Amino acid sequence: MIFWAMMGALAPTLIILLGIGALISAAETAMTASSRGRMHQLERDGDLAAKLVNEMMADQENMIGAILLSNNVVNIAASAVTTSVMSAAFPGPLGIAIATVVMTVLIVIFGEILPKTLAITRPEAVARFLAIPTYWVVKIFGPLARGAQWIVRKTLGIFGVKLGMEIDVLAAHEEIRGAVEYHHSEGLVEGGDRRMLGGVLDLSEMDVSEVMVHRKQMEMLDAGLSAKALIDGALASGHSRIPLYRDEPENIVGVLHVKDLLGALTAAAGKLAKLDIAAIAREPWFIPETTNLKDQLNAFLKKKQHFALVVDEYGALQGLVTLEDILEEIVGEIDDEHDQAVEGVRAQADGSVHVDGHVTIRDLNRAMDWDLPDSEAVTVAGLVIHEAQTIPEPGQMFIFHKHRFQVLRRNRNQITAVSVSPRLVEAPAEEA
């Protein structure tokens, strides 16, 4: 009779503590599993619960620490109450053993598995439902959690483990990239959309040197030529902006804009003798080759310019980059009436492609839907030289990254043309 009386007194307290623990466990799972984008959209629509969730997720480490701390406090309290009752009813180790078994089953099933399963099936709804109580849990236990984190960091520091307080800013990018790849593999995201979304994420990881037009492919005009020769050269180039050099190609003195040229020609009533090309040429904009693509895109938009010249650390001209070059990294090739569909890539009847050496690996991957690595080299010729560890002779063949590369032409120390096979099903062991 005494045992059942004690159990009757224990049951309400135990149910309340287990219920609180279950809600805290559900909140932890729902908060971390809910869609950030969905929550931000709900907040923009005026959802106050979503706003609270976003505020807490802004300091995710503190939120999770407070939730775990409060959950442990509740579970320990429930275990302590149960142990005291069982020890009174069954003196000695038997009472402790019964309390341990009972609380393990109750906490694991009703305090962890059941609420977390419910939360993972409907994370946004559960997170919004528990937003207010979770907010107060974080308010109350947050300072204690930060104190616990400080102790953990100091303790690990004794053993040489240094933990920075900053948040890994790349985590969000990798999470988005992983989601895109997963949905593409499931057939929910088309290949074009996958490349476009990946291109946006890649901007912050690339430099202008990876997308620029190399100086050997640049079309430039000699500023010392006559007005007629310059006009003929501008019309023949097919570009709207052409660099002007004086004496030597490295000495860029201005950029001729075809629109400015037409305006000056109209003002001079078509009389070429009155044209002063140097006066209408715009000042060149030089940028270092290590400039980040994302930063350069913002600079283009801020300065309202579409054209910049790229120089190395010594000030030597390396190439040029345009706004179109950067946008093409996102949307793919933007062709006009003067462009070839895929310049420098020629498909062959056997399925291989003949590629000019200056073609970038990214352009070849986009054209053929391949995944050749571009971390060690920018161009196809650079990739062959990097992998071969030498400058191959024409006719030499290599197999790497599951493609067969054959050097077709070489001009002095420069590989000018390469034949690349489709992806091999299985490379021969002796060649690989």
C-alpha positions as CSV (number, residue, x, y, z in Angstrom):
1,M,0.0,0.0,0.0
2,I,2.8,2.4,0.9
3,F,4.5,1.7,-2.5
4,W,1.4,2.4,-4.5
5,A,0.7,5.5,-2.5
6,M,4.2,6.7,-3.3
7,M,3.8,5.9,-7.0
8,G,0.5,7.8,-7.0
9,A,2.3,10.8,-5.6
10,L,5.2,10.4,-8.0
11,A,3.2,9.9,-11.3
12,P,2.1,13.6,-11.8
13,T,5.5,15.0,-11.1
14,L,7.1,12.4,-13.4
15,I,4.6,13.0,-16.2
16,I,5.2,16.7,-16.0
17,L,9.0,16.4,-16.1
18,L,8.9,13.9,-19.0
19,G,6.5,16.1,-20.9
20,I,8.8,19.1,-20.5
21,G,11.7,17.0,-21.6
22,A,9.8,15.7,-24.6
23,L,8.9,19.3,-25.7
24,I,12.5,20.4,-25.3
25,S,13.7,17.5,-27.4
26,A,11.1,18.2,-30.1
27,A,12.2,21.9,-30.1
28,E,15.8,21.0,-30.6
29,T,15.1,18.7,-33.6
30,A,12.6,21.1,-35.1
31,M,14.8,24.2,-34.8
32,T,17.8,22.6,-36.5
33,A,15.8,20.7,-39.2
34,S,13.5,23.5,-40.3
35,S,14.1,25.2,-43.6
36,R,15.9,28.6,-43.2
37,G,14.5,29.8,-46.4
38,R,10.9,28.9,-45.4
39,M,11.3,30.5,-42.0
40,H,12.6,33.8,-43.5
41,Q,9.7,33.8,-46.0
42,L,7.2,33.3,-43.1
43,E,8.9,36.2,-41.2
44,R,8.6,38.5,-44.2
45,D,4.9,37.5,-44.3
46,G,4.5,38.7,-40.7
47,D,4.7,35.4,-38.8
48,L,5.9,36.3,-35.3
49,A,6.7,32.7,-34.4
50,A,9.0,32.4,-37.4
51,K,10.6,35.7,-36.4
52,L,11.4,34.2,-33.0
53,V,12.8,31.0,-34.6
54,N,15.1,33.1,-36.9
55,E,16.3,35.2,-33.9
56,M,17.3,32.1,-32.0
57,M,18.9,30.4,-35.1
58,A,21.1,33.5,-35.6
59,D,23.0,32.3,-32.5
60,Q,22.6,28.5,-33.1
61,E,25.4,27.5,-30.8
62,N,23.9,29.3,-27.8
63,M,20.4,28.1,-28.6
64,I,21.5,24.4,-28.8
65,G,23.6,24.8,-25.7
66,A,20.6,26.2,-23.7
67,I,18.3,23.5,-25.0
68,L,20.7,20.7,-24.1
69,L,21.4,22.1,-20.7
70,S,17.7,22.5,-19.8
71,N,16.9,19.0,-21.2
72,N,19.6,17.5,-19.0
73,V,18.3,19.4,-15.9
74,V,14.8,18.1,-16.5
75,N,15.9,14.5,-17.1
76,I,18.2,14.5,-14.1
77,A,15.4,15.8,-11.9
78,A,13.0,13.1,-13.2
79,S,15.6,10.4,-12.5
80,A,16.4,11.8,-9.0
81,V,12.7,11.8,-8.0
82,T,12.2,8.3,-9.3
83,T,15.3,7.0,-7.7
84,S,14.3,8.4,-4.3
85,V,10.8,6.7,-4.5
86,M,12.2,3.4,-5.6
87,S,14.9,3.4,-3.0
88,A,12.3,4.0,-0.3
89,A,10.1,1.1,-1.6
90,F,13.0,-1.3,-2.4
91,P,16.0,-0.5,-0.1
92,G,19.5,-1.2,-1.3
93,P,20.8,-1.7,-4.9
94,L,17.5,-3.2,-6.1
95,G,15.7,0.2,-5.9
96,I,18.4,2.0,-7.8
97,A,18.5,-0.7,-10.5
98,I,14.7,-0.5,-10.9
99,A,14.8,3.3,-11.1
100,T,17.6,3.1,-13.7
101,V,15.7,0.7,-16.0
102,V,12.4,2.5,-15.7
103,M,13.8,6.0,-16.4
104,T,16.0,4.7,-19.2
105,V,12.9,3.3,-21.0
106,L,10.7,6.3,-20.3
107,I,13.4,8.9,-21.3
108,V,14.5,7.1,-24.4
109,I,11.1,6.3,-25.8
110,F,8.9,9.2,-24.6
111,G,11.5,11.9,-24.0
112,E,13.7,11.4,-27.1
113,I,12.5,9.1,-29.9
114,L,8.8,9.9,-29.9
115,P,9.1,13.8,-29.8
116,K,12.0,13.9,-32.2
117,T,10.2,11.6,-34.7
118,L,7.2,13.9,-34.6
119,A,9.5,17.0,-35.0
120,I,11.5,15.7,-37.9
121,T,8.3,14.9,-39.9
122,R,6.9,18.5,-39.5
123,P,9.9,20.6,-38.5
124,E,8.6,24.1,-39.5
125,A,5.2,23.6,-37.8
126,V,6.7,22.2,-34.6
127,A,9.4,24.9,-34.5
128,R,6.7,27.7,-34.8
129,F,4.5,26.0,-32.2
130,L,7.3,25.8,-29.7
131,A,8.9,29.1,-30.5
132,I,7.7,31.0,-27.5
133,P,8.6,28.4,-24.8
134,T,11.9,27.7,-26.5
135,Y,12.6,31.4,-26.5
136,W,12.2,31.6,-22.7
137,V,14.3,28.5,-22.3
138,V,17.1,30.1,-24.2
139,K,16.7,33.3,-22.2
140,I,16.9,31.5,-18.9
141,F,19.6,28.9,-19.7
142,G,21.5,30.8,-22.4
143,P,23.9,32.5,-19.9
144,L,24.5,29.1,-18.2
145,A,25.1,27.5,-21.6
146,R,27.7,30.2,-22.5
147,G,29.4,29.6,-19.2
148,A,29.5,25.9,-19.9
149,Q,30.9,26.6,-23.4
150,W,33.6,28.8,-22.0
151,I,34.6,26.0,-19.6
152,V,34.7,23.5,-22.4
153,R,36.9,25.7,-24.6
154,K,39.3,26.4,-21.7
155,T,39.5,22.7,-20.8
156,L,40.1,21.7,-24.4
157,G,42.7,24.5,-24.7
158,I,44.7,22.8,-22.0
159,F,45.1,19.8,-24.3
160,G,46.0,22.0,-27.3
161,V,42.6,22.0,-29.0
162,K,41.8,25.6,-30.0
163,L,38.2,26.4,-30.8
164,G,37.5,29.8,-32.4
165,M,34.3,31.6,-31.5
166,E,33.6,32.5,-35.2
167,I,31.0,30.7,-37.3
168,D,32.2,28.9,-40.4
169,V,30.7,31.1,-43.2
170,L,31.3,28.4,-45.8
171,A,28.9,26.1,-44.0
172,A,25.8,27.7,-45.6
173,H,27.3,27.6,-49.1
174,E,28.2,23.9,-48.7
175,E,24.7,23.2,-47.3
176,I,23.1,24.8,-50.4
177,R,25.5,23.1,-52.8
178,G,24.8,19.7,-51.2
179,A,21.0,20.3,-51.4
180,V,21.3,21.3,-55.1
181,E,23.4,18.2,-55.9
182,Y,21.0,15.9,-54.0
183,H,17.9,17.3,-55.8
184,H,19.7,17.1,-59.1
185,S,20.4,13.4,-58.5
186,E,16.8,12.9,-57.6
187,G,15.7,14.5,-60.9
188,L,14.1,17.5,-59.2
189,V,16.6,20.1,-60.5
190,E,17.5,20.2,-64.1
191,G,21.1,20.3,-65.3
192,G,21.0,23.9,-66.4
193,D,19.5,25.1,-63.1
194,R,22.1,23.0,-61.2
195,R,25.0,24.7,-63.2
196,M,23.4,28.1,-62.7
197,L,23.0,27.7,-58.9
198,G,26.5,26.2,-58.6
199,G,27.9,29.2,-60.6
200,V,26.5,31.6,-58.1
201,L,28.2,29.8,-55.2
202,D,31.5,29.5,-57.2
203,L,31.8,33.3,-57.6
204,S,33.3,33.8,-54.2
205,E,35.8,31.0,-54.7
206,M,37.2,32.2,-58.1
207,D,39.6,34.9,-59.3
208,V,39.3,37.0,-62.4
209,S,42.4,35.2,-63.8
210,E,40.2,32.1,-64.2
211,V,37.7,33.7,-66.5
212,M,39.6,36.5,-68.2
213,V,40.4,36.7,-71.9
214,H,44.2,36.0,-72.0
215,R,46.4,38.8,-73.5
216,K,47.2,36.5,-76.4
217,Q,43.5,36.3,-77.4
218,M,42.9,40.0,-76.8
219,E,42.0,42.2,-79.8
220,M,43.8,45.6,-79.5
221,L,44.4,48.6,-81.7
222,D,47.4,50.8,-82.1
223,A,46.5,54.3,-81.0
224,G,49.0,55.7,-83.5
225,L,47.0,54.5,-86.5
226,S,44.9,56.9,-88.6
227,A,41.3,57.5,-87.7
228,K,40.2,55.5,-90.7
229,A,42.4,52.5,-89.7
230,L,41.1,52.6,-86.2
231,I,37.4,52.7,-87.4
232,D,38.1,49.8,-89.7
233,G,39.7,47.9,-86.9
234,A,36.9,48.6,-84.5
235,L,34.3,47.4,-87.0
236,A,36.2,44.3,-87.8
237,S,36.7,43.3,-84.2
238,G,33.0,42.7,-83.4
239,H,33.5,44.1,-79.9
240,S,32.0,47.2,-78.4
241,R,35.1,48.1,-76.3
242,I,38.6,47.8,-77.7
243,P,41.9,48.5,-75.7
244,L,44.2,51.0,-77.4
245,Y,48.0,50.7,-77.0
246,R,50.9,52.9,-77.9
247,D,54.3,51.6,-79.2
248,E,53.9,48.2,-77.6
249,P,50.8,46.0,-76.6
250,E,51.8,46.2,-72.9
251,N,51.3,50.0,-72.9
252,I,47.5,50.4,-72.8
253,V,46.6,54.1,-73.0
254,G,42.9,53.9,-73.3
255,V,39.7,52.0,-74.2
256,L,37.8,52.9,-77.3
257,H,34.1,52.5,-77.0
258,V,32.3,52.0,-80.3
259,K,29.3,54.1,-79.1
260,D,31.7,57.0,-78.3
261,L,33.3,56.6,-81.7
262,L,29.9,56.7,-83.5
263,G,29.0,59.9,-81.5
264,A,32.2,61.6,-82.4
265,L,31.9,60.6,-86.0
266,T,28.3,62.0,-86.2
267,A,29.5,65.3,-84.5
268,A,32.3,65.6,-87.1
269,A,29.7,65.1,-89.9
270,G,31.6,62.1,-91.1
271,K,34.9,64.0,-91.7
272,L,37.6,61.7,-90.5
273,A,40.2,64.5,-90.4
274,K,38.3,66.1,-87.5
275,L,38.3,63.0,-85.4
276,D,40.6,62.9,-82.3
277,I,40.5,59.2,-81.2
278,A,42.7,59.9,-78.1
279,A,40.2,62.5,-76.9
280,I,37.3,60.1,-77.0
281,A,39.1,57.1,-75.6
282,R,38.1,56.3,-72.0
283,E,40.6,55.8,-69.2
284,P,41.5,52.1,-68.7
285,W,40.6,50.4,-65.5
286,F,43.3,48.0,-64.2
287,I,42.5,45.4,-61.6
288,P,44.8,42.7,-60.0
289,E,44.5,39.1,-61.3
290,T,43.8,37.9,-57.8
291,T,40.5,39.9,-57.5
292,N,37.7,37.7,-56.4
293,L,34.9,37.3,-59.0
294,K,32.2,38.2,-56.5
295,D,34.0,41.4,-55.5
296,Q,34.6,42.3,-59.2
297,L,30.9,41.8,-60.0
298,N,30.0,44.2,-57.2
299,A,32.7,46.6,-58.5
300,F,31.3,46.5,-62.0
301,L,27.8,47.2,-60.7
302,K,29.0,50.0,-58.4
303,K,31.1,51.8,-61.1
304,K,28.6,51.1,-63.8
305,Q,31.3,49.7,-66.1
306,H,31.5,46.5,-68.0
307,F,35.2,46.2,-68.9
308,A,38.5,46.0,-66.9
309,L,42.1,45.1,-67.7
310,V,43.8,42.5,-65.6
311,V,47.5,42.9,-64.5
312,D,49.8,40.8,-62.3
313,E,51.7,41.8,-59.2
314,Y,54.3,43.5,-61.3
315,G,51.8,45.5,-63.3
316,A,52.2,43.4,-66.5
317,L,49.1,43.0,-68.6
318,Q,47.6,39.5,-68.3
319,G,44.2,39.9,-70.0
320,L,40.8,41.5,-69.8
321,V,37.6,40.6,-68.0
322,T,34.1,41.9,-68.7
323,L,30.8,41.8,-66.9
324,E,29.6,39.3,-69.5
325,D,32.5,37.0,-68.6
326,I,31.3,36.9,-65.0
327,L,27.6,36.5,-65.8
328,E,28.5,33.6,-68.1
329,E,29.9,31.8,-65.1
330,I,26.3,31.8,-63.7
331,V,24.1,31.4,-66.7
332,G,26.4,29.8,-69.2
333,E,27.5,31.2,-72.6
334,I,25.8,34.4,-73.7
335,D,26.1,34.3,-77.5
336,D,25.4,37.1,-79.9
337,E,25.7,37.3,-83.7
338,H,29.5,37.7,-83.5
339,D,30.1,34.7,-81.2
340,Q,30.6,31.1,-82.0
341,A,28.4,28.7,-80.0
342,V,31.4,27.0,-78.3
343,E,34.6,28.7,-79.5
344,G,37.6,26.4,-79.6
345,V,35.7,23.1,-79.0
346,R,34.9,20.9,-82.1
347,A,33.0,17.7,-81.8
348,Q,34.3,14.7,-83.7
349,A,32.4,11.8,-85.3
350,D,33.9,9.3,-82.8
351,G,32.5,11.2,-79.8
352,S,35.8,12.9,-78.9
353,V,36.4,16.7,-79.1
354,H,39.2,18.7,-80.5
355,V,39.9,21.5,-78.0
356,D,42.2,24.5,-78.5
357,G,44.7,24.7,-75.7
358,H,43.5,28.1,-74.5
359,V,40.0,26.9,-73.8
360,T,39.3,27.0,-70.1
361,I,38.4,23.8,-68.3
362,R,35.2,25.4,-67.0
363,D,34.0,26.1,-70.6
364,L,34.8,22.6,-71.7
365,N,32.9,21.1,-68.7
366,R,29.9,23.3,-69.5
367,A,30.0,22.4,-73.2
368,M,30.4,18.7,-72.7
369,D,28.8,18.3,-69.2
370,W,32.0,16.9,-67.8
371,D,33.6,17.3,-64.4
372,L,37.3,17.8,-65.1
373,P,39.0,19.5,-62.1
374,D,40.0,23.1,-62.5
375,S,41.7,23.6,-59.1
376,E,45.3,23.2,-60.4
377,A,45.0,24.6,-63.9
378,V,42.7,27.1,-65.8
379,T,43.0,25.9,-69.4
380,V,43.0,22.5,-71.0
381,A,46.6,22.9,-72.0
382,G,47.5,23.8,-68.4
383,L,45.7,20.6,-67.2
384,V,47.6,18.4,-69.6
385,I,51.0,19.9,-68.6
386,H,50.1,19.7,-64.9
387,E,49.1,16.1,-65.1
388,A,52.0,15.0,-67.4
389,Q,54.6,17.0,-65.4
390,T,56.2,17.9,-68.7
391,I,55.4,19.7,-72.0
392,P,54.3,16.7,-74.2
393,E,55.2,16.3,-77.8
394,P,52.5,16.1,-80.5
395,G,51.0,12.6,-80.7
396,Q,51.6,11.8,-77.0
397,M,48.6,10.3,-75.2
398,F,47.7,10.3,-71.5
399,I,44.8,9.0,-69.5
400,F,43.8,10.9,-66.4
401,H,40.5,11.8,-64.7
402,K,38.9,9.0,-66.8
403,H,39.5,10.8,-70.1
404,R,42.1,10.1,-72.8
405,F,44.1,13.2,-73.8
406,Q,46.1,13.3,-77.0
407,V,48.3,16.3,-77.9
408,L,47.5,17.3,-81.5
409,R,49.6,20.5,-82.0
410,R,52.3,22.3,-80.1
411,N,53.8,25.7,-80.9
412,R,57.2,25.9,-79.2
413,N,56.4,25.5,-75.5
414,Q,52.7,26.0,-75.9
415,I,50.1,23.2,-76.4
416,T,47.7,24.6,-79.0
417,A,45.3,21.7,-79.6
418,V,44.3,18.6,-77.7
419,S,41.9,15.7,-78.5
420,V,39.9,14.6,-75.5
421,S,37.8,11.4,-75.4
422,P,34.5,11.0,-73.7
423,R,34.5,9.7,-70.2
424,L,36.0,6.2,-70.2
425,V,34.0,3.5,-68.5
426,E,37.1,1.9,-67.0
427,A,40.7,3.1,-67.8
428,P,43.2,0.3,-68.6
429,A,45.3,-0.4,-65.5
430,E,48.6,-0.1,-67.2
431,E,47.8,3.3,-68.8
432,A,46.0,4.7,-65.7
